[in-house]
């Protein structure tokens, strides 16, 4: 067996990522030159916009077949693709790792979102200048990594998950953090208590 290709038994390493898109309406001359209504960016990123190229070799994005060259490959960070269009559709995102990892590509699916489905958090209509965002949090799990890949992760301080404790002050990036997890759990628990309360009230009326 080649040096570095031996796998380390009993080891599992998790790398957090997020993927998705943001979109803005086209304005001015760009909006009049075609039937496209929005400009958008679909991306795979590390938390805090960390550089992922130390373990990701390339990312491919499979767009709707109506786009010329619908299979796009991004081989340098940031792993993102910018386009324009008028419709929403599902994008196949495939993450390819460096050969040292000896890992198969990972496939993700993202539904491109161009339009807000709700009002702004202030209760007002969605501002035209505010991007519509749709991102998902995920974790890439490497079970029994090769010795070479383990060394790469170790050299980049990536042997343990680095989910931030608090939300970032940068409003332009998704706020995935331990704080957000706790806030979401609190919302779910509150909703569960409300459902239980209403169920009990209904039983009493019956």
Secondary structure as UniProt FT lines:
FT   TURN            3..4
FT   TURN            9..10
FT   STRAND          12..25
FT   HELIX           28..32
FT   STRAND          38..46
FT   HELIX           47..49
FT   TURN            53..55
FT   STRAND          56..62
FT   TURN            65..66
FT   TURN            68..69
FT   STRAND          71..74
FT   STRAND          79..85
FT   STRAND          90..97
FT   HELIX           99..101
FT   STRAND          106..111
FT   TURN            121..122
FT   TURN            128..129
FT   STRAND          132..143
FT   HELIX           147..155
FT   TURN            156..157
FT   TURN            171..172
FT   HELIX           178..205
//
